[in-house]
């Protein structure tokens, strides 16, 4: 079970300082890439550039997550049309090669560049670099009591689930990884997860 149900590191000054420092540096250093990707999306996919969606965060509180738009306009409203293509078990909806992707959106999703705007969510204190990936409101409502413990900490841009192979793991395995991270986490582990995430996305 580890030393506690919820490791105090999740709420420590070290974790918040790490999040603030590197998200701030990331926004500054990656600003040209933000502008470039915004321009590319506008040229090839039109507006809006950003996709904003309500997700479940710390203590079940909802927040607006920011991503570069990777799908056609109206994709969220038309999700029911692709229900038979859902590759995930449990209450989540995921299609690896989602037909709703735009051409540029496929590239952004595959490389993880679509997640860059979440640096602003980290700065705002709604997310952390590492933590359980935030679920849409309608999916999080279907979690059982034990699974909802993942909402006891801030959601993350990346997580152990991403590193272990998000598309190859079952929903139960995903939730178990999140629960284990609740119990045992450290700055060293977070750094390892971030490095592993970058190696997976850009290899």
C-alpha positions as CSV (number, residue, x, y, z in Angstrom):
1,X,0.0,0.0,0.0
2,X,3.0,2.4,0.4
3,X,3.6,4.8,3.2
4,X,0.2,6.5,2.8
5,X,-2.9,6.4,0.8
6,X,-2.1,9.8,-0.7
7,X,1.6,10.8,-0.9
8,X,2.1,14.4,0.5
9,X,4.5,15.1,-2.3
10,X,1.5,15.8,-4.5
11,X,0.8,19.0,-2.5
12,X,4.4,19.9,-1.8
13,X,6.2,23.2,-2.6
14,X,8.7,21.2,-4.7
15,X,6.1,19.9,-7.1
16,X,4.4,23.3,-7.5
17,X,7.7,25.0,-8.0
18,X,8.7,22.4,-10.6
19,X,5.4,22.9,-12.4
20,X,5.5,26.7,-12.4
21,X,9.2,27.0,-13.3
22,X,9.2,24.6,-16.2
23,X,5.8,25.5,-17.6
24,X,6.8,29.1,-17.6
25,X,10.1,28.3,-19.3
26,X,8.2,26.1,-21.7
27,X,5.8,28.9,-22.7
28,X,8.7,31.3,-23.3
29,X,11.0,28.9,-25.2
30,X,8.2,27.3,-27.2
31,X,6.4,30.6,-28.1
32,X,7.6,30.5,-31.7
33,X,6.3,26.9,-32.0
34,X,2.9,28.1,-30.6
35,X,2.7,30.8,-33.3
36,X,3.8,28.4,-36.0
37,X,1.3,25.7,-35.1
38,X,-1.5,28.2,-34.7
39,X,-0.8,29.5,-38.2
40,X,-0.6,26.0,-39.7
41,X,-3.9,25.0,-38.1
42,X,-5.6,28.2,-39.4
43,X,-4.2,27.6,-43.0
44,X,-5.1,23.9,-43.2
45,X,-8.0,23.5,-40.8
46,X,-9.5,26.9,-40.3
47,X,-10.6,28.3,-37.0
48,X,-10.8,27.7,-34.1
49,X,-7.1,27.0,-33.4
50,X,-7.7,25.7,-29.9
51,X,-10.0,23.0,-28.6
52,X,-11.4,23.8,-25.2
53,X,-13.3,21.1,-23.2
54,X,-14.6,20.7,-19.6
55,X,-12.5,18.1,-17.8
56,X,-12.6,16.8,-14.2
57,X,-9.7,18.1,-12.1
58,X,-8.6,18.2,-8.4
59,X,-11.4,17.1,-6.0
60,X,-13.8,16.6,-8.9
61,X,-13.8,20.3,-9.8
62,X,-14.3,21.0,-13.5
63,X,-11.9,23.2,-15.5
64,X,-11.4,24.1,-19.2
65,X,-8.5,22.1,-20.7
66,X,-6.7,23.7,-23.6
67,X,-5.4,21.8,-26.7
68,X,-4.5,22.6,-30.2
69,X,-7.5,21.5,-32.3
70,X,-6.8,18.2,-34.0
71,X,-10.3,17.2,-35.2
72,X,-12.9,18.6,-37.5
73,X,-15.4,21.1,-36.2
74,X,-18.3,19.4,-34.5
75,X,-16.3,16.2,-33.8
76,X,-17.4,16.2,-30.2
77,X,-21.1,16.5,-31.0
78,X,-20.8,13.7,-33.6
79,X,-19.0,11.2,-31.3
80,X,-22.1,9.0,-31.1
81,X,-21.7,8.2,-34.8
82,X,-18.4,6.4,-34.1
83,X,-19.4,4.5,-31.1
84,X,-18.8,1.1,-32.8
85,X,-15.2,2.1,-33.5
86,X,-14.4,2.7,-29.8
87,X,-11.2,0.7,-28.9
88,X,-11.3,1.4,-25.2
89,X,-13.1,-0.6,-22.5
90,X,-14.7,1.0,-19.5
91,X,-16.5,4.3,-19.6
92,X,-14.0,6.1,-21.9
93,X,-14.0,6.7,-25.7
94,X,-10.8,6.3,-27.7
95,X,-10.0,5.6,-31.3
96,X,-6.3,5.3,-32.2
97,X,-6.8,6.4,-35.8
98,X,-9.9,8.5,-35.3
99,X,-11.5,9.4,-38.6
100,X,-12.5,12.8,-37.2
101,X,-8.8,13.9,-37.2
102,X,-7.8,16.6,-39.6
103,X,-4.7,15.9,-41.7
104,X,-2.6,18.2,-39.5
105,X,-4.4,17.0,-36.5
106,X,-3.1,13.5,-37.0
107,X,0.5,14.8,-36.8
108,X,-0.2,16.9,-33.8
109,X,-1.8,14.1,-31.9
110,X,0.9,11.5,-32.8
111,X,3.7,13.8,-31.7
112,X,1.9,15.1,-28.6
113,X,2.2,18.7,-29.8
114,X,-1.5,19.2,-29.4
115,X,-1.0,19.0,-25.6
116,X,1.3,22.0,-25.5
117,X,-1.4,24.6,-24.6
118,X,-1.9,22.6,-21.3
119,X,1.2,24.4,-20.1
120,X,-1.2,27.3,-19.4
121,X,-3.4,24.9,-17.4
122,X,-0.3,24.1,-15.3
123,X,0.5,27.8,-14.8
124,X,-3.0,28.4,-13.7
125,X,-2.7,25.6,-11.1
126,X,-5.4,23.4,-12.7
127,X,-2.9,20.8,-13.8
128,X,0.5,19.4,-13.1
129,X,3.2,18.1,-15.4
130,X,2.6,14.6,-14.1
131,X,-0.7,13.2,-12.8
132,X,-3.7,11.2,-13.9
133,X,-4.9,12.3,-17.3
134,X,-8.1,14.4,-16.9
135,X,-11.3,12.8,-18.2
136,X,-14.2,14.6,-19.8
137,X,-17.0,15.3,-17.3
138,X,-19.3,12.8,-18.8
139,X,-16.7,10.0,-18.5
140,X,-15.5,10.8,-15.0
141,X,-19.1,10.6,-13.7
142,X,-19.1,6.9,-14.6
143,X,-16.1,6.0,-12.4
144,X,-16.6,4.0,-9.3
145,X,-15.7,5.1,-5.8
146,X,-12.2,3.6,-5.9
147,X,-11.4,4.9,-9.4
148,X,-12.5,8.4,-8.3
149,X,-9.6,8.6,-5.9
150,X,-7.5,9.7,-8.9
151,X,-9.3,13.1,-8.5
152,X,-7.6,13.6,-5.2
153,X,-4.6,15.2,-6.9
154,X,-4.2,17.5,-9.9
155,X,-4.4,15.9,-13.3
156,X,-1.3,15.9,-15.5
157,X,-0.1,16.6,-19.0
158,X,1.5,13.1,-18.9
159,X,1.2,10.2,-16.5
160,X,2.5,6.6,-15.8
161,X,-0.4,5.4,-18.1
162,X,1.1,7.3,-21.1
163,X,4.6,5.9,-20.4
164,X,3.4,2.3,-20.0
165,X,1.5,2.4,-23.3
166,X,-1.9,4.1,-23.2
167,X,-3.4,2.3,-26.3
168,X,-2.3,-1.2,-25.2
169,X,-3.6,-1.1,-21.6
170,X,-7.0,-2.0,-20.4
171,X,-9.1,0.6,-18.5
172,X,-8.5,-1.4,-15.3
173,X,-4.8,-1.3,-15.8
174,X,-5.0,2.5,-16.4
175,X,-6.9,3.1,-13.2
176,X,-4.4,0.9,-11.2
177,X,-1.5,2.9,-12.5
178,X,-3.2,6.2,-11.4
179,X,-4.0,4.7,-8.0
180,X,-0.4,3.6,-7.5
181,X,0.9,7.0,-8.4
182,X,-1.4,8.5,-5.7
183,X,0.4,6.4,-3.1
184,X,3.9,6.7,-4.2
185,X,5.3,9.7,-6.1
186,X,8.5,11.9,-6.1
187,X,10.2,14.6,-8.0
188,X,12.7,12.0,-9.3
189,X,9.9,9.8,-10.5
190,X,8.1,12.8,-12.2
191,X,11.3,13.7,-14.1
192,X,11.7,10.1,-15.2
193,X,8.1,10.0,-16.5
194,X,8.5,13.3,-18.4
195,X,11.8,12.0,-20.0
196,X,10.1,8.7,-20.9
197,X,7.1,10.6,-22.4
198,X,9.4,12.7,-24.6
199,X,11.3,9.6,-25.7
200,X,8.1,7.8,-26.7
201,X,6.6,10.8,-28.6
202,X,9.7,11.9,-30.5
203,X,11.7,8.7,-31.1
